[in-house]
């Protein structure tokens, strides 16, 4: 039995390395992101200030506008699913295997990923549908079915199948497993207790559907994200003299191999690029198509405006939260101590602020993981509904809650590789669809810019 599990573990890791190799997913994500950024003429970079204005205005939606949740709640739901272990443990993992240069490549994939996330949301709102329960549903499977010829519809089925399964990796098992580990190491809380509490809280939220998920995300995500960033910035202010050196180290090691140092084993340029891209995508999910499912439920009649709000998810997740985590790890020297994953981040914050730092990482990881779990429950549920209809919703929710408990109490050696595999399998049909539907994205953006819809709305707000 042990040999079978070891072989399965090795097979999953091999498949993960193949998908995330220089021959498949990494260049595909980068090429599509660059292509959309160029096709949009840098729209996602030049309109960041306007996007934040739209986000602020989107806290309240007009009564006459159709949808299930406000534009602000849609982004908070998407951020609930993305801001998780990837921002704490994932960043540390990238640095552990790829060195400080991995942070640079996280920035690169995020900058181009903003265009990918924008395009996903534009299409999600454009091609969304209303199900038999009266809920607004959308995402890659729907814009594939609504925007492409029938010969491409198998891509939508493929995405939904991979998304339904992937949700249990990236959005469930990984999250509860990581929280259980850090709660045991920091507060000596047993696995079963963490799993039971997490499962109960998850059930209380997801049984209320997307509106309850959105309300919880709206309350928790901004508060926790701002608090985490403020605490991280306080460490950087205390060690302000080391911050320039940290940036220098990031840029230099992004293009040159970095030798071993202390407990760090050293890394090649390819390792920096590979791990920076992989952990960046794991964190912000640009290109996976998952966030489009949340934005499809937004109360809006303007796909371009919702796309602008959606692209802020990548900006906030990677360029803000992941960056401050990485800088704390570098300025405190925690990356050279041989720790990995959440332990490296916890060590860095402990070196920066002592016990307060440990509590910050532990509580931050637990809260971020919880919001990721409830956000991804919605994604997986919508994928399952696309395949099996609304009758699958309640059984899926029940199985989801059970998996939260299972992930916390069972040691899953291959859980990260498993998540990477299905992340990749989700991204492939979505990237194909984005490329084929890119003329629709470009046309709608040009029409909005020509009519000055975006600029007029921003000024009137």
Secondary structure, DSSP 4 states (H G I P E B T S, - for coil): -HHHHHHHHHHHHHHHHHHTSTTTHHHHHHHHHHHHHHHTTTHHHHTHHHHHHHHHHTTS--TTS-SSB-HHHHHHHHHHHHSSHIIIIIHHHHHHHH-THHHHHHHHHHHHHHHHHHHHHHHHHHT-EE-TTS-EE-SHHHHHHHHS-GGGHHHHHHHHHHHHHHHHIIIIIHHHHHHHHHHHHHH---HHHHHHHHHHHHHHHHTTHHHHHHHHHHHHHHHHHHHHHHHHHHHHHHTHHHHHHHHHHHHHHHHS-B--BTTB--B-HHHHHHHHHHHHHHHH-TTT-HHHHHHTTBS-S-HHHHHHHHHHHHIIIIIIIIHHHHHHHHHTTGGGTT--HHHHHHHHHHHHHTHHHHHHHHHHHHHHHHHHHHHHHHHHHHHHHHHH-GGGHHHHHHHHHHHHHHHHHS--TTHHHHHHHHHHHHHHHHHHHHHHTHHHHHHHHHHHHHTTHHHHHHHH-
